[in-house]
Amino acid sequence: MTDITVLGPFTATYGQSSFAPSATKPRQVLALLALQANRVVTASTLMEEIWGEKLPRSAVTTLQTYILQLRRKLAAALKCDAVTAKDVLATQHGGYLLRARPERVDAQEFEKLAASGGRAFEAGDDLTASRLLGQAIALWRGPALMDVKVGRVLELDVVRLEEKRMTVLVQRIDADLGLGRHAELVPELSVLAARHPMHETFCAQLMTALYRSGGAWRALDAYQRLRSALVTELGLEPSQRLKRLHQAVLVGEEFSDRRSFDPSRHRTATPSNSRTSAA
């Protein structure tokens, strides 16, 4: 049984044996195949990942050598298993395909849980959304492919996964707010707001959690910290949406927990860093 993890340190095992190489370029090749498990990755895409635009004359031969090395490591992991290395790491349609059950690839399991949780969230089922989205977030053990040198192909995949992770985290917290878990969320949101001092959604969620748990003054303080960061770093004021939330807290108005600040329409001033953990 092939197990692959990319949401944190990269691992590729069959049974109890690892077949992930330590050498940089073969490791890149396997990481890309693993991230695209059960899908064909063309040879040209693999070569672009390894060498970018500066392909050596021996690129095709060298890539074939890397694939051979990976199959040898895989064969050693398979031992006496009837499945051959070429069945697991197959040559197909001008490229290569790594076979693995989707539920044994953490990135694919994350995508599945995120999609199911997102549908529950949109349907207003906060309890189911919190459970499924929480399970999706729990699969992460650090930044994606944190111990792999990534080229420009893998970098795009890493950025996409990290952005998806942030979206799932925001939805899960919104679902928990909808369930009235305000006091429970304050520690987590305090850390997130500190790590992302110009992220308006985390600030809005923290303000909501604090206000609903009796900490109106702390909610106002959270707003001022974000405003100070935006003005100092970018010369920007908070968005109108966040200003309205601030005004509601200031005058003690009631407002709905659910989507009091729509995460799909927020302005995030935090520079993107795909190699930095979101939580």
C-alpha positions as CSV (number, residue, x, y, z in Angstrom):
1,M,0.0,0.0,0.0
2,T,1.5,3.3,-1.1
3,D,1.3,6.2,1.3
4,I,2.2,9.7,0.3
5,T,2.4,12.9,2.4
6,V,3.1,16.3,1.0
7,L,1.3,18.5,3.5
8,G,4.4,19.1,5.6
9,P,7.5,16.9,5.3
10,F,7.5,14.8,2.1
11,T,7.2,11.0,2.6
12,A,6.5,8.2,0.1
13,T,6.3,4.7,1.6
14,Y,5.1,1.2,0.5
15,G,4.2,-0.8,3.5
16,Q,6.8,0.2,6.1
17,S,9.5,1.0,3.6
18,S,10.3,4.4,2.2
19,F,11.1,4.9,-1.4
20,A,11.7,8.7,-1.3
21,P,15.2,9.6,-2.4
22,S,17.4,12.1,-0.6
23,A,19.1,13.4,-3.7
24,T,17.6,16.8,-4.6
25,K,16.5,16.3,-8.3
26,P,15.1,12.7,-8.0
27,R,13.3,13.9,-4.9
28,Q,11.8,16.8,-6.9
29,V,10.7,14.3,-9.6
30,L,9.0,12.0,-7.1
31,A,7.4,14.9,-5.2
32,L,5.8,16.2,-8.4
33,L,4.6,12.8,-9.4
34,A,3.3,12.3,-5.8
35,L,1.4,15.6,-5.8
36,Q,-0.2,14.6,-9.1
37,A,-0.7,11.0,-8.0
38,N,-2.9,9.0,-10.4
39,R,-2.5,11.7,-13.1
40,V,0.1,11.6,-15.9
41,V,2.8,14.2,-15.6
42,T,4.5,14.8,-18.9
43,A,8.3,14.5,-19.3
44,S,8.5,18.1,-20.4
45,T,6.8,19.2,-17.2
46,L,9.2,17.2,-15.1
47,M,12.1,18.6,-16.9
48,E,10.8,22.2,-16.4
49,E,10.5,21.5,-12.7
50,I,14.1,20.3,-12.5
51,W,15.9,22.7,-14.8
52,G,13.5,25.5,-15.7
53,E,14.3,27.0,-19.1
54,K,17.9,26.0,-19.1
55,L,17.6,22.3,-20.1
56,P,20.9,20.5,-20.5
57,R,21.4,18.5,-23.7
58,S,21.2,15.3,-21.7
59,A,17.8,16.3,-20.0
60,V,15.8,13.4,-21.5
61,T,18.4,10.8,-20.7
62,T,19.0,12.2,-17.2
63,L,15.2,12.2,-16.4
64,Q,15.0,8.6,-17.6
65,T,17.9,7.8,-15.2
66,Y,16.0,9.5,-12.3
67,I,12.9,7.4,-13.1
68,L,15.0,4.2,-13.2
69,Q,16.5,5.1,-9.8
70,L,13.1,5.7,-8.3
71,R,11.8,2.4,-9.7
72,R,14.8,0.6,-8.1
73,K,14.0,2.2,-4.7
74,L,10.4,1.3,-5.2
75,A,11.3,-2.3,-6.1
76,A,13.3,-2.5,-2.9
77,A,10.3,-1.3,-0.9
78,L,8.0,-3.7,-2.7
79,K,10.2,-6.7,-1.7
80,C,8.3,-9.8,-2.6
81,D,5.1,-8.0,-3.5
82,A,3.6,-9.3,-6.8
83,V,3.1,-5.7,-7.9
84,T,6.0,-4.5,-9.9
85,A,7.7,-1.1,-9.7
86,K,6.6,-0.3,-13.3
87,D,3.0,-0.9,-12.3
88,V,3.2,1.7,-9.5
89,L,5.5,4.2,-11.4
90,A,4.2,3.7,-14.9
91,T,5.3,5.2,-18.2
92,Q,2.2,6.5,-20.0
93,H,1.4,8.9,-22.9
94,G,4.7,10.8,-23.1
95,G,5.1,11.0,-19.3
96,Y,4.9,9.2,-16.0
97,L,2.2,8.3,-13.5
98,L,2.5,7.3,-9.9
99,R,-0.4,5.1,-8.8
100,A,-1.8,5.4,-5.2
101,R,-5.2,5.2,-3.7
102,P,-6.6,8.8,-3.3
103,E,-7.3,8.2,0.4
104,R,-3.6,7.4,1.0
105,V,-2.4,10.7,-0.5
106,D,-2.9,13.4,2.1
107,A,-3.2,16.2,-0.5
108,Q,-6.0,14.4,-2.2
109,E,-7.8,13.6,1.0
110,F,-7.4,17.3,2.0
111,E,-9.1,18.4,-1.2
112,K,-11.9,15.9,-0.7
113,L,-12.6,17.0,2.9
114,A,-12.3,20.6,1.9
115,A,-14.9,20.3,-0.8
116,S,-17.3,18.4,1.4
117,G,-16.8,20.8,4.3
118,G,-17.2,23.8,2.0
119,R,-20.5,22.5,0.7
120,A,-21.8,22.0,4.2
121,F,-20.6,25.5,5.1
122,E,-22.4,27.0,2.1
123,A,-25.6,25.1,3.1
124,G,-25.4,26.5,6.6
125,D,-24.6,23.2,8.3
126,D,-22.0,24.6,10.7
127,L,-21.6,21.4,12.7
128,T,-20.8,19.2,9.7
129,A,-18.7,22.0,8.2
130,S,-16.6,22.4,11.4
131,R,-16.0,18.6,11.6
132,L,-15.0,18.1,8.0
133,L,-13.0,21.3,7.6
134,G,-11.2,20.6,10.9
135,Q,-10.3,17.1,9.6
136,A,-8.9,18.7,6.5
137,I,-6.7,21.2,8.4
138,A,-5.5,18.4,10.8
139,L,-3.8,16.7,7.8
140,W,-1.3,19.5,7.6
141,R,2.0,19.0,9.6
142,G,3.8,22.0,8.3
143,P,4.2,24.0,5.0
144,A,3.6,21.9,1.9
145,L,6.7,20.0,0.8
146,M,8.7,21.7,3.4
147,D,11.8,19.5,2.9
148,V,11.8,19.5,-0.9
149,K,13.6,22.0,-3.2
150,V,10.8,23.3,-5.4
151,G,11.1,24.5,-9.0
152,R,8.6,26.7,-10.7
153,V,6.1,23.9,-11.4
154,L,6.0,22.6,-7.8
155,E,5.9,26.2,-6.5
156,L,2.6,26.8,-8.2
157,D,1.1,23.7,-6.6
158,V,2.5,24.7,-3.2
159,V,1.0,28.2,-3.5
160,R,-2.4,26.7,-4.5
161,L,-2.4,24.3,-1.6
162,E,-1.4,27.0,0.9
163,E,-4.1,29.3,-0.4
164,K,-6.6,26.5,-0.1
165,R,-5.5,25.8,3.4
166,M,-6.1,29.4,4.3
167,T,-9.6,29.4,2.8
168,V,-10.5,26.1,4.7
169,L,-9.1,27.6,7.9
170,V,-11.2,30.7,7.6
171,Q,-14.4,28.7,6.8
172,R,-13.8,26.3,9.7
173,I,-13.4,29.3,12.1
174,D,-16.6,30.9,10.7
175,A,-18.4,27.6,11.2
176,D,-17.2,27.5,14.8
177,L,-18.3,31.0,15.3
178,G,-21.7,30.0,14.0
179,L,-21.8,27.3,16.6
180,G,-21.2,29.8,19.4
181,R,-17.7,28.6,20.2
182,H,-16.5,32.1,20.8
183,A,-14.4,31.8,23.9
184,E,-12.8,28.6,22.6
185,L,-11.6,30.4,19.5
186,V,-10.0,33.4,21.1
187,P,-6.5,31.7,21.7
188,E,-6.3,30.3,18.2
189,L,-7.5,33.6,16.6
190,S,-5.1,35.7,18.8
191,V,-2.2,33.6,17.4
192,L,-3.4,33.9,13.8
193,A,-3.9,37.7,14.1
194,A,-0.4,38.0,15.5
195,R,1.1,35.9,12.7
196,H,-0.9,37.8,10.0
197,P,-1.2,41.3,11.4
198,M,-2.7,42.7,8.2
199,H,-5.2,39.9,7.5
200,E,-8.6,41.5,7.8
201,T,-10.6,38.3,8.0
202,F,-8.6,36.9,11.0
203,C,-9.0,40.3,12.7
204,A,-12.8,40.3,12.1
205,Q,-13.1,36.8,13.4
206,L,-11.1,37.7,16.5
207,M,-13.2,40.8,17.1
208,T,-16.3,38.7,16.8
209,A,-15.1,36.0,19.1
210,L,-13.9,38.6,21.7
211,Y,-17.1,40.6,21.5
212,R,-19.4,37.6,21.8
213,S,-17.4,36.3,24.8
214,G,-17.6,39.6,26.7
215,G,-14.4,41.3,25.6
216,A,-15.6,44.3,23.7
217,W,-12.6,46.4,24.6
218,R,-10.2,43.7,23.5
219,A,-12.1,43.5,20.2
220,L,-11.6,47.3,19.7
221,D,-7.9,46.9,20.6
222,A,-7.6,44.1,17.9
223,Y,-9.1,46.5,15.3
224,Q,-6.6,49.3,16.3
225,R,-3.6,46.9,16.0
226,L,-4.7,45.9,12.5
227,R,-5.4,49.6,11.5
228,S,-2.0,50.6,12.8
229,A,-0.3,47.9,10.8
230,L,-2.1,48.8,7.6
231,V,-1.4,52.5,7.9
232,T,2.2,52.1,8.9
233,E,3.1,49.4,6.4
234,L,0.9,50.3,3.4
235,G,-0.6,53.7,4.0
236,L,-4.1,52.0,3.9
237,E,-7.2,52.2,6.1
238,P,-9.2,49.1,6.9
239,S,-11.9,48.1,4.5
240,Q,-15.4,49.5,4.9
241,R,-16.7,46.1,5.9
242,L,-14.2,45.9,8.8
243,K,-15.0,49.5,9.7
244,R,-18.7,48.6,10.0
245,L,-17.8,45.7,12.3
246,H,-15.7,48.1,14.4
247,Q,-18.6,50.5,14.7
248,A,-21.0,47.8,15.7
249,V,-18.7,46.7,18.5
250,L,-18.1,50.4,19.5
251,V,-21.8,51.1,20.0
252,G,-22.7,47.7,21.3
253,E,-24.9,46.7,18.4
254,E,-26.0,43.1,17.8
255,F,-24.7,41.4,14.6
256,S,-24.9,37.9,13.2
257,D,-21.9,35.6,13.8
258,R,-22.4,33.9,10.5
259,R,-20.4,35.7,7.8
260,S,-20.4,39.0,9.8
261,F,-17.3,39.5,7.6
262,D,-17.4,37.6,4.3
263,P,-14.0,35.8,3.9
264,S,-14.4,35.5,0.1
265,R,-14.5,39.2,-0.3
266,H,-11.9,40.4,2.2
267,R,-8.8,42.4,1.5
268,T,-5.6,40.7,2.7
269,A,-2.5,42.8,2.8
270,T,-0.3,40.0,4.0
271,P,2.4,39.2,1.4
272,S,2.1,35.6,0.2
273,N,4.7,33.1,1.4
274,S,4.0,29.6,0.3
275,R,6.7,28.2,2.6
276,T,5.2,29.7,5.8
277,S,2.7,27.8,7.9
278,A,-0.8,29.4,8.2
279,A,-1.5,28.0,11.5
